Amino acid sequence: MPPQQKQRKMAIVGSRSVGTPPPLPSPLAFQTPLTLERGGGPGKSSLTVQYVDGHFVDSYYPTVENTFSKVIRHKNHDFAVEIIDTAGQDEYTILNSKHFIGIHGYMVVYSVASKQSFEMVRIIRDKILNHTGADAVPIMVVANKSDLRPEQRQVSLADGRKLAEELGCGFVEASARYNENVSKAFEGMIVEIEKGQEAGQPKEGNSKCVVM
């Protein structure tokens, strides 16, 4: 008989900013602060679709929540991962109570071309801890759009690493457009979840991740 798959549930959440502060993502899931820059955001949905379906999509529908499934192989174990790509227009609609239940990890995504989305990472992380009442939660910070030209950047690689270290989160720069480090981002989320469980955080048979 094939070995039983471990199940993990992840969520991806994003925040928009069009003249207003970007919305806050949901806790215990993959969070991605989305900042719409004339129609373009941090790319959390593009990141997820690239990973699950293997192609790049540039469209973004902030009012639609999607759930994806993917089997991730890590350390000779198969993890059946449920990825929740959350929707929301502001901190109230993004921080939905259902994203606090049965979630094992959060992915927070920002765009290297948006200083505002980068600054939302710390706020989102604090919101997650406050709403879960935990001292620590598995979080993977992903800096998307690493393929942009240097002059288009507002956030350096060093700044991203420094923030992730300060927050005690995993970190990677990725490009959803060119599929660079996309798998590494989601595999890194599994690593963060496993580290959290080794540190004594509750273990469950099914795991979820939220992308914010």
Secondary structure as UniProt FT lines:
FT   STRAND          6..13
FT   STRAND          30..31
FT   TURN            38..39
FT   HELIX           44..53
FT   TURN            62..63
FT   STRAND          66..74
FT   TURN            75..76
FT   STRAND          77..85
FT   HELIX           91..94
FT   HELIX           97..100
FT   STRAND          105..111
FT   TURN            112..113
FT   HELIX           115..132
FT   STRAND          139..144
FT   TURN            146..147
FT   HELIX           150..152
FT   HELIX           157..167
FT   STRAND          170..173
FT   TURN            176..179
FT   HELIX           182..198
FT   TURN            199..200
FT   STRAND          208..211
//
